[in-house]
């Protein structure tokens, strides 16, 4: 669930950053898609290391 929240946060951030960047709406769409793909990729890269960290340190779950 938290990944979905961060995903939408990334999308809203990109929308705010590209507002007025280009007159072409397709360019904005491509930039948003790239940003979402990159953010999901970063989240996937860190899923396993963070899971291992949390499993070793049960107090960090709180």
C-alpha positions in Angstrom: 0.0 0.0 0.0 2.8 2.4 0.9 4.4 1.8 -2.6 1.1 2.9 -4.2 1.1 6.1 -2.1 4.7 6.9 -3.2 3.9 6.1 -6.8 1.1 8.6 -6.8 3.3 11.1 -5.0 5.9 10.7 -7.8 3.2 11.2 -10.5 1.9 14.4 -8.9 5.4 15.7 -8.5 6.1 15.2 -12.1 2.9 16.8 -13.2 3.7 19.8 -11.1 7.3 20.0 -12.5 6.4 19.7 -16.2 3.4 22.1 -16.1 4.3 24.7 -18.7 7.5 22.9 -19.7 6.4 22.3 -23.2 3.4 23.3 -25.4 3.3 19.7 -26.7 1.1 17.6 -24.4 2.7 14.4 -25.8 6.1 15.5 -24.5 4.6 15.9 -21.0 3.0 12.5 -21.2 6.3 10.8 -22.2 8.1 12.6 -19.4 5.5 11.4 -16.9 5.7 7.8 -18.1 9.5 7.8 -17.8 9.3 9.2 -14.3 6.8 6.6 -13.2 8.9 3.8 -14.7 12.0 5.0 -13.0 10.4 5.4 -9.6 8.8 1.9 -9.8 12.2 0.5 -10.8 13.9 2.2 -7.9 11.2 0.9 -5.5 11.7 -2.6 -6.9 15.5 -2.4 -6.5 15.2 -1.5 -2.8 12.4 -3.9 -1.9 14.6 -6.9 -1.1 17.3 -5.0 0.9 14.7 -3.1 2.9 12.8 -6.4 3.6 16.0 -8.0 4.8 16.8 -5.1 7.1 13.3 -5.0 8.6 13.3 -8.8 9.2 16.6 -8.6 11.0 15.5 -5.7 13.1 12.0 -6.3 14.3 11.8 -3.0 16.2 12.1 -1.1 12.9 8.7 -2.4 11.8 7.0 0.1 14.1 
